[in-house]
Amino acid sequence: MSLIYNIKTIILELTANIARDELVERCKLGHTPSYETLYQRYVKAMYNTSLRIVNNPADAEDVLQEAFLDAFRSLHDFHYRSTFGAWLKKIVINKSINLLRKRKMDLVDMEETGIYEVPEEERIDEEALRYKVEEAKKAIKKLPDGYRAVLSLYLLEGYDHEEISGILGISHNTVRTQYVRAKQKLLYIIKQGGSI
């Protein structure tokens, strides 16, 4: 019974990605129209991913172009260990984080400073602060780069604290602290009606 299950699992894995694999394979063979199709399939999602992190449309467009160029140049390194979209998203996120590093985002390594506990601040009733999605997006844009990056990677991109730690090159404690502070700052901005 386990052999049949394994065969079914393998068949499902192989057939799940056929449409996208064929497009990527055509790109690997140098088929120019396939590059455009692949680009159009992912451009909007990847732009939004970058924009949530860098918070600047021009920077997000630059990141997007660099990410697609790198991905297309490195297609021979893509071996279907994940979907093409997941592979591309990782490139976009890394490039976005690198851009923030160039801007010197404010991330303080809590292990180096010896500060581990988040100070108790005014308790905010999160349930009472249900605002429209657009208001929340505007408030996220007002966060400092470091806070926005951690919050976006965790809440919007679905990375856990350990993955974010690896992406940003900071300790797990720093990620956790930055996330808590980002959430508090975000709730404060929303509570203040969008002003800092």
PALO-274001 format. One record per residue: y, z, x of N, C-alpha, C in turn. Coordinates in steps of 0.02 Angstrom, whole numbers. Layout:
N
pt n_Y Y, n_Z Z, n_X X, ca_Y Y, ca_Z Z, ca_X X, c_Y Y, c_Z Z, c_X X $
...
# end
This chain:
196
pt n_Y -59, n_Z 0, n_X 41, ca_Y 0, ca_Z 0, ca_X 0, c_Y 63, c_Z 0, c_X 43 $
pt n_Y 63, n_Z 36, n_X 100, ca_Y 122, ca_Z 37, ca_X 143, c_Y 134, c_Z -30, c_X 176 $
pt n_Y 80, n_Z -69, n_X 189, ca_Y 88, ca_Z -136, ca_X 218, c_Y 124, c_Z -182, c_X 168 $
pt n_Y 104, n_Z -178, n_X 105, ca_Y 137, ca_Z -218, ca_X 53, c_Y 210, c_Z -198, c_X 46 $
pt n_Y 223, n_Z -132, n_X 48, ca_Y 292, ca_Z -108, ca_X 43, c_Y 333, c_Z -134, c_X 102 $
pt n_Y 305, n_Z -131, n_X 162, ca_Y 340, ca_Z -155, ca_X 222, c_Y 354, c_Z -230, c_X 218 $
pt n_Y 307, n_Z -268, n_X 194, ca_Y 316, ca_Z -341, ca_X 187, c_Y 371, c_Z -355, c_X 136 $
pt n_Y 370, n_Z -319, n_X 79, ca_Y 422, ca_Z -328, ca_X 28, c_Y 490, c_Z -310, c_X 57 $
pt n_Y 494, n_Z -256, n_X 94, ca_Y 557, ca_Z -234, ca_X 124, c_Y 583, c_Z -287, c_X 172 $
pt n_Y 539, n_Z -314, n_X 214, ca_Y 559, ca_Z -365, ca_X 262, c_Y 584, c_Z -428, c_X 226 $
pt n_Y 548, n_Z -448, n_X 174, ca_Y 568, ca_Z -508, ca_X 136, c_Y 636, c_Z -496, c_X 103 $
pt n_Y 647, n_Z -437, n_X 74, ca_Y 711, ca_Z -422, ca_X 43, c_Y 768, c_Z -423, c_X 94 $
pt n_Y 755, n_Z -395, n_X 153, ca_Y 806, ca_Z -395, ca_X 206, c_Y 822, c_Z -466, c_X 228 $
pt n_Y 771, n_Z -507, n_X 234, ca_Y 781, ca_Z -575, ca_X 257, c_Y 818, c_Z -618, c_X 205 $
pt n_Y 802, n_Z -608, n_X 142, ca_Y 834, ca_Z -649, ca_X 90, c_Y 902, c_Z -622, c_X 69 $
pt n_Y 917, n_Z -559, n_X 83, ca_Y 981, ca_Z -530, ca_X 61, c_Y 1041, c_Z -562, c_X 95 $
pt n_Y 1032, n_Z -586, n_X 156, ca_Y 1089, ca_Z -612, ca_X 194, c_Y 1087, c_Z -687, c_X 204 $
pt n_Y 1044, n_Z -723, n_X 169, ca_Y 1036, ca_Z -795, ca_X 182, c_Y 1101, c_Z -833, c_X 175 $
pt n_Y 1139, n_Z -824, n_X 121, ca_Y 1201, ca_Z -863, ca_X 110, c_Y 1251, c_Z -851, c_X 166 $
pt n_Y 1262, n_Z -789, n_X 184, ca_Y 1310, ca_Z -774, ca_X 237, c_Y 1283, c_Z -793, c_X 305 $
pt n_Y 1219, n_Z -785, n_X 315, ca_Y 1189, ca_Z -802, ca_X 379, c_Y 1196, c_Z -877, c_X 392 $
pt n_Y 1186, n_Z -917, n_X 340, ca_Y 1191, ca_Z -989, ca_X 348, c_Y 1262, c_Z -1009, c_X 368 $
pt n_Y 1311, n_Z -978, n_X 339, ca_Y 1380, ca_Z -992, ca_X 355, c_Y 1395, c_Z -972, c_X 428 $
pt n_Y 1374, n_Z -913, n_X 446, ca_Y 1384, ca_Z -890, ca_X 515, c_Y 1347, c_Z -936, c_X 564 $
pt n_Y 1287, n_Z -955, n_X 546, ca_Y 1249, ca_Z -1000, ca_X 589, c_Y 1284, c_Z -1068, c_X 597 $
pt n_Y 1313, n_Z -1093, n_X 544, ca_Y 1351, ca_Z -1156, ca_X 550, c_Y 1410, c_Z -1147, c_X 597 $
pt n_Y 1443, n_Z -1089, n_X 593, ca_Y 1498, ca_Z -1075, ca_X 639, c_Y 1472, c_Z -1072, c_X 712 $
pt n_Y 1415, n_Z -1040, n_X 721, ca_Y 1386, ca_Z -1036, ca_X 789, c_Y 1372, c_Z -1106, c_X 817 $
pt n_Y 1358, n_Z -1154, n_X 773, ca_Y 1345, ca_Z -1222, ca_X 794, c_Y 1409, c_Z -1263, c_X 803 $
pt n_Y 1467, n_Z -1231, n_X 789, ca_Y 1531, ca_Z -1264, ca_X 800, c_Y 1557, c_Z -1304, c_X 740 $
pt n_Y 1530, n_Z -1293, n_X 682, ca_Y 1551, ca_Z -1329, ca_X 622, c_Y 1620, c_Z -1302, c_X 600 $
pt n_Y 1673, n_Z -1339, n_X 614, ca_Y 1742, ca_Z -1318, ca_X 603, c_Y 1756, c_Z -1296, c_X 531 $
pt n_Y 1737, n_Z -1333, n_X 479, ca_Y 1752, ca_Z -1310, ca_X 411, c_Y 1720, c_Z -1242, c_X 394 $
pt n_Y 1665, n_Z -1226, n_X 426, ca_Y 1633, ca_Z -1161, ca_X 413, c_Y 1675, c_Z -1103, c_X 438 $
pt n_Y 1711, n_Z -1114, n_X 493, ca_Y 1756, ca_Z -1062, ca_X 518, c_Y 1809, c_Z -1046, c_X 465 $
pt n_Y 1837, n_Z -1097, n_X 436, ca_Y 1889, ca_Z -1088, ca_X 385, c_Y 1860, c_Z -1052, c_X 324 $
pt n_Y 1800, n_Z -1070, n_X 303, ca_Y 1768, ca_Z -1038, ca_X 246, c_Y 1755, c_Z -964, c_X 261 $
pt n_Y 1730, n_Z -950, n_X 320, ca_Y 1716, ca_Z -881, ca_X 340, c_Y 1781, c_Z -841, c_X 344 $
pt n_Y 1833, n_Z -870, n_X 371, ca_Y 1898, ca_Z -838, ca_X 376, c_Y 1924, c_Z -821, c_X 306 $
pt n_Y 1922, n_Z -870, n_X 260, ca_Y 1947, ca_Z -859, ca_X 192, c_Y 1907, c_Z -806, c_X 155 $
pt n_Y 1844, n_Z -800, n_X 170, ca_Y 1802, ca_Z -751, ca_X 137, c_Y 1822, c_Z -679, c_X 154 $
pt n_Y 1845, n_Z -669, n_X 216, ca_Y 1858, ca_Z -601, ca_X 239, c_Y 1932, c_Z -584, c_X 252 $
pt n_Y 1976, n_Z -633, n_X 251, ca_Y 2045, ca_Z -622, ca_X 273, c_Y 2080, c_Z -567, c_X 233 $
pt n_Y 2075, n_Z -567, n_X 168, ca_Y 2111, ca_Z -518, ca_X 127, c_Y 2086, c_Z -447, c_X 139 $
pt n_Y 2021, n_Z -438, n_X 138, ca_Y 1993, ca_Z -371, ca_X 148, c_Y 2009, c_Z -344, c_X 218 $
pt n_Y 2005, n_Z -386, n_X 268, ca_Y 2019, ca_Z -364, ca_X 337, c_Y 2093, c_Z -349, c_X 347 $
pt n_Y 2136, n_Z -388, n_X 315, ca_Y 2208, ca_Z -375, ca_X 318, c_Y 2223, c_Z -307, c_X 287 $
pt n_Y 2194, n_Z -294, n_X 229, ca_Y 2206, ca_Z -230, ca_X 195, c_Y 2180, c_Z -171, c_X 236 $
pt n_Y 2123, n_Z -180, n_X 269, ca_Y 2095, ca_Z -128, ca_X 312, c_Y 2144, c_Z -112, c_X 368 $
pt n_Y 2169, n_Z -163, n_X 401, ca_Y 2216, ca_Z -153, ca_X 456, c_Y 2281, c_Z -123, c_X 431 $
pt n_Y 2307, n_Z -149, n_X 375, ca_Y 2371, ca_Z -124, ca_X 349, c_Y 2368, c_Z -50, c_X 332 $
pt n_Y 2311, n_Z -27, n_X 305, ca_Y 2305, ca_Z 44, ca_X 289, c_Y 2309, c_Z 87, c_X 352 $
pt n_Y 2290, n_Z 59, n_X 408, ca_Y 2290, ca_Z 98, ca_X 470, c_Y 2357, c_Z 91, c_X 506 $
pt n_Y 2382, n_Z 31, n_X 515, ca_Y 2443, ca_Z 21, ca_X 555, c_Y 2507, c_Z 27, c_X 515 $
pt n_Y 2503, n_Z 19, n_X 449, ca_Y 2560, ca_Z 29, ca_X 404, c_Y 2619, c_Z -17, c_X 418 $
pt n_Y 2605, n_Z -77, n_X 441, ca_Y 2658, ca_Z -125, ca_X 455, c_Y 2629, c_Z -195, c_X 444 $
pt n_Y 2655, n_Z -233, n_X 396, ca_Y 2626, ca_Z -299, ca_X 380, c_Y 2623, c_Z -346, c_X 440 $
pt n_Y 2676, n_Z -348, n_X 480, ca_Y 2676, ca_Z -393, ca_X 539, c_Y 2622, c_Z -372, c_X 589 $
pt n_Y 2616, n_Z -307, n_X 601, ca_Y 2564, ca_Z -282, ca_X 647, c_Y 2495, c_Z -296, c_X 619 $
pt n_Y 2486, n_Z -287, n_X 554, ca_Y 2421, ca_Z -300, ca_X 523, c_Y 2402, c_Z -374, c_X 529 $
pt n_Y 2451, n_Z -419, n_X 522, ca_Y 2438, ca_Z -490, ca_X 530, c_Y 2418, c_Z -506, c_X 602 $
pt n_Y 2452, n_Z -474, n_X 650, ca_Y 2435, ca_Z -485, ca_X 720, c_Y 2364, c_Z -461, c_X 735 $
pt n_Y 2349, n_Z -401, n_X 710, ca_Y 2281, ca_Z -373, ca_X 720, c_Y 2230, c_Z -420, c_X 689 $
pt n_Y 2244, n_Z -444, n_X 629, ca_Y 2198, ca_Z -489, ca_X 594, c_Y 2184, c_Z -552, c_X 635 $
pt n_Y 2236, n_Z -583, n_X 660, ca_Y 2227, ca_Z -645, ca_X 699, c_Y 2187, c_Z -632, c_X 763 $
pt n_Y 2204, n_Z -577, n_X 798, ca_Y 2167, ca_Z -560, ca_X 859, c_Y 2094, c_Z -545, c_X 843 $
pt n_Y 2082, n_Z -509, n_X 788, ca_Y 2013, ca_Z -491, ca_X 770, c_Y 1972, c_Z -553, c_X 754 $
pt n_Y 1999, n_Z -599, n_X 715, ca_Y 1962, ca_Z -660, ca_X 699, c_Y 1951, c_Z -702, c_X 762 $
pt n_Y 2001, n_Z -707, n_X 805, ca_Y 1991, ca_Z -745, ca_X 867, c_Y 1935, c_Z -714, c_X 909 $
pt n_Y 1936, n_Z -648, n_X 917, ca_Y 1883, ca_Z -615, ca_X 954, c_Y 1815, c_Z -624, c_X 922 $
pt n_Y 1813, n_Z -618, n_X 856, ca_Y 1749, ca_Z -625, ca_X 820, c_Y 1722, c_Z -696, c_X 828 $
pt n_Y 1765, n_Z -746, n_X 820, ca_Y 1742, ca_Z -815, ca_X 826, c_Y 1720, c_Z -831, c_X 898 $
pt n_Y 1756, n_Z -803, n_X 946, ca_Y 1737, ca_Z -814, ca_X 1017, c_Y 1671, c_Z -779, c_X 1033 $
pt n_Y 1656, n_Z -725, n_X 997, ca_Y 1598, ca_Z -684, ca_X 1013, c_Y 1541, c_Z -692, c_X 963 $
pt n_Y 1542, n_Z -745, n_X 924, ca_Y 1489, ca_Z -754, ca_X 874, c_Y 1419, c_Z -752, c_X 904 $
pt n_Y 1413, n_Z -774, n_X 967, ca_Y 1347, ca_Z -773, ca_X 999, c_Y 1322, c_Z -701, c_X 1008 $
pt n_Y 1368, n_Z -651, n_X 1006, ca_Y 1349, ca_Z -581, ca_X 1012, c_Y 1330, c_Z -549, c_X 945 $
pt n_Y 1341, n_Z -586, n_X 891, ca_Y 1324, ca_Z -560, ca_X 825, c_Y 1251, c_Z -577, c_X 810 $
pt n_Y 1210, n_Z -524, n_X 804, ca_Y 1137, ca_Z -533, ca_X 796, c_Y 1111, c_Z -504, c_X 731 $
pt n_Y 1153, n_Z -499, n_X 680, ca_Y 1132, ca_Z -477, ca_X 613, c_Y 1104, c_Z -406, c_X 611 $
pt n_Y 1129, n_Z -363, n_X 654, ca_Y 1109, ca_Z -292, ca_X 649, c_Y 1146, c_Z -259, c_X 591 $
pt n_Y 1198, n_Z -293, n_X 569, ca_Y 1236, ca_Z -273, ca_X 509, c_Y 1259, c_Z -338, c_X 477 $
pt n_Y 1296, n_Z -332, n_X 423, ca_Y 1324, ca_Z -392, ca_X 393, c_Y 1381, c_Z -417, c_X 438 $
pt n_Y 1398, n_Z -480, n_X 431, ca_Y 1454, ca_Z -506, ca_X 470, c_Y 1518, c_Z -468, c_X 452 $
pt n_Y 1527, n_Z -452, n_X 387, ca_Y 1586, ca_Z -415, ca_X 365, c_Y 1592, c_Z -347, c_X 398 $
pt n_Y 1537, n_Z -311, n_X 404, ca_Y 1538, ca_Z -245, ca_X 436, c_Y 1555, c_Z -252, c_X 510 $
pt n_Y 1527, n_Z -303, n_X 542, ca_Y 1540, ca_Z -316, ca_X 613, c_Y 1614, c_Z -333, c_X 623 $
pt n_Y 1641, n_Z -375, n_X 581, ca_Y 1711, ca_Z -395, ca_X 585, c_Y 1756, c_Z -336, c_X 571 $
pt n_Y 1738, n_Z -295, n_X 522, ca_Y 1779, ca_Z -237, ca_X 503, c_Y 1784, c_Z -188, c_X 562 $
pt n_Y 1730, n_Z -181, n_X 599, ca_Y 1732, ca_Z -137, ca_X 657, c_Y 1781, c_Z -164, c_X 709 $
pt n_Y 1783, n_Z -229, n_X 719, ca_Y 1830, ca_Z -260, ca_X 765, c_Y 1901, c_Z -248, c_X 741 $
pt n_Y 1914, n_Z -258, n_X 677, ca_Y 1981, ca_Z -248, ca_X 648, c_Y 2003, c_Z -175, c_X 656 $
pt n_Y 1959, n_Z -128, n_X 641, ca_Y 1977, ca_Z -58, ca_X 647, c_Y 1991, c_Z -40, c_X 720 $
pt n_Y 1949, n_Z -63, n_X 766, ca_Y 1961, ca_Z -48, ca_X 837, c_Y 2028, c_Z -76, c_X 860 $
pt n_Y 2044, n_Z -137, n_X 840, ca_Y 2107, ca_Z -168, ca_X 860, c_Y 2166, c_Z -131, c_X 828 $
pt n_Y 2158, n_Z -108, n_X 767, ca_Y 2211, ca_Z -71, ca_X 733, c_Y 2223, c_Z -4, c_X 769 $
pt n_Y 2169, n_Z 30, n_X 786, ca_Y 2175, ca_Z 94, ca_X 822, c_Y 2207, c_Z 82, c_X 891 $
pt n_Y 2188, n_Z 29, n_X 925, ca_Y 2218, ca_Z 14, ca_X 990, c_Y 2293, c_Z 3, c_X 983 $
pt n_Y 2314, n_Z -30, n_X 930, ca_Y 2385, ca_Z -41, ca_X 918, c_Y 2421, c_Z 26, c_X 908 $
pt n_Y 2390, n_Z 70, n_X 870, ca_Y 2419, ca_Z 137, ca_X 860, c_Y 2424, c_Z 174, c_X 926 $
pt n_Y 2374, n_Z 168, n_X 968, ca_Y 2376, ca_Z 201, ca_X 1033, c_Y 2434, c_Z 175, c_X 1074 $
pt n_Y 2446, n_Z 110, n_X 1070, ca_Y 2503, ca_Z 82, ca_X 1106, c_Y 2568, c_Z 111, c_X 1079 $
pt n_Y 2570, n_Z 126, n_X 1015, ca_Y 2629, ca_Z 157, ca_X 984, c_Y 2630, c_Z 232, c_X 996 $
pt n_Y 2579, n_Z 257, n_X 1029, ca_Y 2574, ca_Z 329, ca_X 1045, c_Y 2571, c_Z 372, c_X 983 $
pt n_Y 2521, n_Z 359, n_X 940, ca_Y 2514, ca_Z 400, ca_X 880, c_Y 2503, c_Z 472, c_X 899 $
pt n_Y 2527, n_Z 516, n_X 857, ca_Y 2526, ca_Z 587, ca_X 871, c_Y 2459, c_Z 617, c_X 851 $
pt n_Y 2413, n_Z 620, n_X 899, ca_Y 2350, ca_Z 655, ca_X 890, c_Y 2346, c_Z 707, c_X 945 $
pt n_Y 2340, n_Z 769, n_X 925, ca_Y 2337, ca_Z 823, ca_X 973, c_Y 2264, c_Z 845, c_X 977 $
pt n_Y 2236, n_Z 845, n_X 1037, ca_Y 2167, ca_Z 866, ca_X 1046, c_Y 2164, c_Z 942, c_X 1041 $
pt n_Y 2132, n_Z 967, n_X 988, ca_Y 2130, ca_Z 1038, ca_X 975, c_Y 2090, c_Z 1076, c_X 1027 $
pt n_Y 2041, n_Z 1044, n_X 1058, ca_Y 2001, ca_Z 1078, ca_X 1109, c_Y 2043, c_Z 1089, c_X 1172 $
pt n_Y 2085, n_Z 1041, n_X 1189, ca_Y 2128, ca_Z 1049, ca_X 1248, c_Y 2182, c_Z 1101, c_X 1237 $
pt n_Y 2208, n_Z 1106, n_X 1177, ca_Y 2262, ca_Z 1154, ca_X 1164, c_Y 2235, c_Z 1223, c_X 1148 $
pt n_Y 2171, n_Z 1228, n_X 1133, ca_Y 2142, ca_Z 1292, ca_X 1117, c_Y 2155, c_Z 1313, c_X 1044 $
pt n_Y 2183, n_Z 1269, n_X 1004, ca_Y 2196, ca_Z 1284, ca_X 934, c_Y 2139, c_Z 1256, c_X 892 $
pt n_Y 2103, n_Z 1300, n_X 858, ca_Y 2046, ca_Z 1277, ca_X 819, c_Y 2056, c_Z 1287, c_X 745 $
pt n_Y 2093, n_Z 1336, n_X 726, ca_Y 2101, ca_Z 1352, ca_X 655, c_Y 2163, c_Z 1318, c_X 627 $
pt n_Y 2157, n_Z 1293, n_X 568, ca_Y 2214, ca_Z 1264, ca_X 533, c_Y 2251, c_Z 1322, c_X 500 $
pt n_Y 2315, n_Z 1327, n_X 513, ca_Y 2352, ca_Z 1384, ca_X 484, c_Y 2352, c_Z 1379, c_X 407 $
pt n_Y 2351, n_Z 1437, n_X 377, ca_Y 2354, ca_Z 1439, ca_X 304, c_Y 2424, c_Z 1420, c_X 283 $
pt n_Y 2429, n_Z 1370, n_X 242, ca_Y 2494, ca_Z 1350, ca_X 216, c_Y 2493, c_Z 1359, c_X 141 $
pt n_Y 2548, n_Z 1343, n_X 111, ca_Y 2553, ca_Z 1350, ca_X 39, c_Y 2495, c_Z 1314, c_X 5 $
pt n_Y 2460, n_Z 1348, n_X -39, ca_Y 2405, ca_Z 1318, ca_X -76, c_Y 2434, c_Z 1269, c_X -127 $
pt n_Y 2404, n_Z 1210, n_X -129, ca_Y 2427, ca_Z 1159, ca_X -176, c_Y 2370, c_Z 1145, c_X -224 $
pt n_Y 2384, n_Z 1146, n_X -287, ca_Y 2335, ca_Z 1132, ca_X -338, c_Y 2324, c_Z 1056, c_X -341 $
pt n_Y 2270, n_Z 1034, n_X -308, ca_Y 2257, ca_Z 962, ca_X -303, c_Y 2244, c_Z 931, c_X -371 $
pt n_Y 2211, n_Z 968, n_X -415, ca_Y 2195, ca_Z 941, ca_X -481, c_Y 2258, c_Z 927, c_X -522 $
pt n_Y 2310, n_Z 966, n_X -511, ca_Y 2371, ca_Z 958, ca_X -550, c_Y 2412, c_Z 898, c_X -525 $
pt n_Y 2394, n_Z 871, n_X -467, ca_Y 2433, ca_Z 818, ca_X -437, c_Y 2399, c_Z 750, c_X -443 $
pt n_Y 2385, n_Z 729, n_X -504, ca_Y 2354, ca_Z 664, ca_X -516, c_Y 2407, c_Z 613, c_X -530 $
pt n_Y 2419, n_Z 571, n_X -481, ca_Y 2470, ca_Z 519, ca_X -487, c_Y 2437, c_Z 451, c_X -487 $
pt n_Y 2477, n_Z 402, n_X -505, ca_Y 2453, ca_Z 333, ca_X -505, c_Y 2435, c_Z 310, c_X -435 $
pt n_Y 2392, n_Z 262, n_X -430, ca_Y 2368, ca_Z 236, ca_X -365, c_Y 2426, c_Z 211, c_X -323 $
pt n_Y 2473, n_Z 176, n_X -352, ca_Y 2529, ca_Z 149, ca_X -313, c_Y 2571, c_Z 204, c_X -282 $
pt n_Y 2581, n_Z 259, n_X -318, ca_Y 2619, ca_Z 315, ca_X -290, c_Y 2582, c_Z 346, c_X -232 $
pt n_Y 2516, n_Z 350, n_X -237, ca_Y 2477, ca_Z 377, ca_X -182, c_Y 2480, c_Z 332, c_X -121 $
pt n_Y 2476, n_Z 266, n_X -132, ca_Y 2481, ca_Z 218, ca_X -76, c_Y 2548, c_Z 224, c_X -41 $
pt n_Y 2602, n_Z 230, n_X -80, ca_Y 2668, ca_Z 238, ca_X -51, c_Y 2672, c_Z 302, c_X -9 $
pt n_Y 2642, n_Z 355, n_X -34, ca_Y 2643, ca_Z 418, ca_X 2, c_Y 2602, c_Z 413, c_X 67 $
pt n_Y 2545, n_Z 379, n_X 65, ca_Y 2505, ca_Z 370, ca_X 125, c_Y 2544, c_Z 333, c_X 179 $
pt n_Y 2583, n_Z 283, n_X 158, ca_Y 2624, ca_Z 245, ca_X 206, c_Y 2676, c_Z 288, c_X 242 $
pt n_Y 2694, n_Z 344, n_X 211, ca_Y 2744, ca_Z 388, ca_X 241, c_Y 2715, c_Z 438, c_X 291 $
pt n_Y 2649, n_Z 441, n_X 295, ca_Y 2617, ca_Z 487, ca_X 342, c_Y 2628, c_Z 464, c_X 414 $
pt n_Y 2631, n_Z 511, n_X 461, ca_Y 2634, ca_Z 492, ca_X 532, c_Y 2571, c_Z 451, c_X 550 $
pt n_Y 2576, n_Z 410, n_X 601, ca_Y 2521, ca_Z 364, ca_X 620, c_Y 2454, c_Z 400, c_X 627 $
pt n_Y 2452, n_Z 455, n_X 663, ca_Y 2388, ca_Z 489, ca_X 675, c_Y 2357, c_Z 514, c_X 611 $
pt n_Y 2397, n_Z 544, n_X 568, ca_Y 2372, ca_Z 569, ca_X 503, c_Y 2346, c_Z 510, c_X 461 $
pt n_Y 2387, n_Z 458, n_X 457, ca_Y 2369, ca_Z 400, ca_X 416, c_Y 2305, c_Z 368, c_X 440 $
pt n_Y 2297, n_Z 363, n_X 507, ca_Y 2237, ca_Z 332, ca_X 534, c_Y 2174, c_Z 371, c_X 515 $
pt n_Y 2176, n_Z 436, n_X 525, ca_Y 2118, ca_Z 478, ca_X 509, c_Y 2103, c_Z 477, c_X 435 $
pt n_Y 2155, n_Z 485, n_X 394, ca_Y 2147, ca_Z 485, ca_X 321, c_Y 2119, c_Z 419, c_X 297 $
pt n_Y 2146, n_Z 364, n_X 322, ca_Y 2123, ca_Z 297, ca_X 301, c_Y 2051, c_Z 285, c_X 322 $
pt n_Y 2034, n_Z 302, n_X 384, ca_Y 1965, ca_Z 291, ca_X 407, c_Y 1916, c_Z 333, c_X 366 $
pt n_Y 1935, n_Z 394, n_X 348, ca_Y 1890, ca_Z 437, ca_X 311, c_Y 1886, c_Z 420, c_X 237 $
pt n_Y 1943, n_Z 418, n_X 204, ca_Y 1944, ca_Z 408, ca_X 132, c_Y 1935, c_Z 336, c_X 110 $
pt n_Y 1967, n_Z 290, n_X 146, ca_Y 1968, ca_Z 220, ca_X 123, c_Y 1915, c_Z 177, c_X 156 $
pt n_Y 1898, n_Z 192, n_X 219, ca_Y 1850, ca_Z 150, ca_X 254, c_Y 1780, c_Z 181, c_X 254 $
pt n_Y 1774, n_Z 244, n_X 235, ca_Y 1708, ca_Z 275, ca_X 227, c_Y 1676, c_Z 301, c_X 291 $
pt n_Y 1714, n_Z 308, n_X 345, ca_Y 1686, ca_Z 336, ca_X 406, c_Y 1683, c_Z 412, c_X 400 $
pt n_Y 1632, n_Z 442, n_X 432, ca_Y 1630, ca_Z 515, ca_X 433, c_Y 1669, c_Z 541, c_X 494 $
pt n_Y 1676, n_Z 606, n_X 499, ca_Y 1717, ca_Z 636, ca_X 552, c_Y 1691, c_Z 619, c_X 621 $
pt n_Y 1626, n_Z 618, n_X 629, ca_Y 1597, ca_Z 602, ca_X 695, c_Y 1610, c_Z 530, c_X 715 $
pt n_Y 1605, n_Z 484, n_X 667, ca_Y 1619, ca_Z 414, ca_X 681, c_Y 1693, c_Z 405, c_X 699 $
pt n_Y 1737, n_Z 439, n_X 663, ca_Y 1808, ca_Z 435, ca_X 677, c_Y 1822, c_Z 463, c_X 746 $
pt n_Y 1789, n_Z 517, n_X 763, ca_Y 1796, ca_Z 547, ca_X 830, c_Y 1781, c_Z 495, c_X 884 $
pt n_Y 1727, n_Z 457, n_X 875, ca_Y 1709, ca_Z 405, ca_X 923, c_Y 1758, c_Z 348, c_X 923 $
pt n_Y 1782, n_Z 327, n_X 865, ca_Y 1829, ca_Z 272, ca_X 860, c_Y 1895, c_Z 289, c_X 894 $
pt n_Y 1920, n_Z 350, n_X 881, ca_Y 1986, ca_Z 369, ca_X 907, c_Y 1982, c_Z 401, c_X 976 $
pt n_Y 1922, n_Z 419, n_X 997, ca_Y 1915, ca_Z 450, ca_X 1063, c_Y 1943, c_Z 520, c_X 1066 $
pt n_Y 1935, n_Z 557, n_X 1011, ca_Y 1958, ca_Z 627, ca_X 1008, c_Y 1900, c_Z 670, c_X 984 $
pt n_Y 1908, n_Z 735, n_X 990, ca_Y 1853, ca_Z 780, ca_X 972, c_Y 1843, c_Z 783, c_X 896 $
pt n_Y 1784, n_Z 804, n_X 877, ca_Y 1767, ca_Z 813, ca_X 806, c_Y 1815, c_Z 863, c_X 774 $
pt n_Y 1830, n_Z 918, n_X 810, ca_Y 1876, ca_Z 969, ca_X 783, c_Y 1945, c_Z 940, c_X 771 $
pt n_Y 1968, n_Z 896, n_X 815, ca_Y 2033, ca_Z 865, ca_X 807, c_Y 2034, c_Z 821, c_X 746 $
pt n_Y 1980, n_Z 783, n_X 735, ca_Y 1976, ca_Z 740, ca_X 676, c_Y 1979, c_Z 783, c_X 613 $
pt n_Y 1940, n_Z 835, n_X 612, ca_Y 1938, ca_Z 879, ca_X 553, c_Y 2007, c_Z 909, c_X 540 $
pt n_Y 2040, n_Z 933, n_X 592, ca_Y 2106, ca_Z 963, ca_X 585, c_Y 2157, c_Z 911, c_X 563 $
pt n_Y 2156, n_Z 852, n_X 594, ca_Y 2203, ca_Z 799, ca_X 575, c_Y 2193, c_Z 780, c_X 502 $
pt n_Y 2130, n_Z 777, n_X 480, ca_Y 2115, ca_Z 759, ca_X 411, c_Y 2143, c_Z 811, c_X 363 $
pt n_Y 2131, n_Z 875, n_X 377, ca_Y 2156, ca_Z 929, ca_X 334, c_Y 2232, c_Z 927, c_X 331 $
pt n_Y 2263, n_Z 920, n_X 389, ca_Y 2337, ca_Z 918, ca_X 391, c_Y 2364, c_Z 855, c_X 356 $
pt n_Y 2330, n_Z 800, n_X 365, ca_Y 2352, ca_Z 737, ca_X 332, c_Y 2348, c_Z 745, c_X 257 $
pt n_Y 2294, n_Z 776, n_X 233, ca_Y 2286, ca_Z 786, ca_X 161, c_Y 2341, c_Z 832, c_X 134 $
pt n_Y 2355, n_Z 886, n_X 172, ca_Y 2407, ca_Z 932, ca_X 151, c_Y 2475, c_Z 898, c_X 150 $
pt n_Y 2489, n_Z 858, n_X 202, ca_Y 2553, ca_Z 823, ca_X 206, c_Y 2558, c_Z 771, c_X 150 $
pt n_Y 2504, n_Z 737, n_X 136, ca_Y 2503, ca_Z 688, ca_X 82, c_Y 2517, c_Z 722, c_X 15 $
pt n_Y 2484, n_Z 777, n_X 2, ca_Y 2495, ca_Z 814, ca_X -60, c_Y 2567, c_Z 840, c_X -64 $
pt n_Y 2594, n_Z 861, n_X -8, ca_Y 2663, ca_Z 883, ca_X -6, c_Y 2711, c_Z 827, c_X -24 $
pt n_Y 2700, n_Z 768, n_X 6, ca_Y 2742, ca_Z 709, ca_X -8, c_Y 2739, c_Z 691, c_X -82 $
pt n_Y 2679, n_Z 691, n_X -109, ca_Y 2671, ca_Z 675, ca_X -180, c_Y 2706, c_Z 727, c_X -223 $
pt n_Y 2699, n_Z 791, n_X -205, ca_Y 2730, ca_Z 845, ca_X -243, c_Y 2806, c_Z 840, c_X -241 $
pt n_Y 2833, n_Z 815, n_X -185, ca_Y 2905, ca_Z 806, ca_X -178, c_Y 2930, c_Z 743, c_X -210 $
pt n_Y 2887, n_Z 707, n_X -245, ca_Y 2907, ca_Z 646, ca_X -279, c_Y 2913, c_Z 586, c_X -232 $
pt n_Y 2878, n_Z 589, n_X -176, ca_Y 2877, ca_Z 532, ca_X -130, c_Y 2925, c_Z 539, c_X -72 $
pt n_Y 2965, n_Z 592, n_X -71, ca_Y 3011, ca_Z 600, ca_X -14, c_Y 2982, c_Z 651, c_X 35 $
pt n_Y 2998, n_Z 641, n_X 97, ca_Y 2969, ca_Z 684, ca_X 149, c_Y 3010, c_Z 746, c_X 157 $
# end
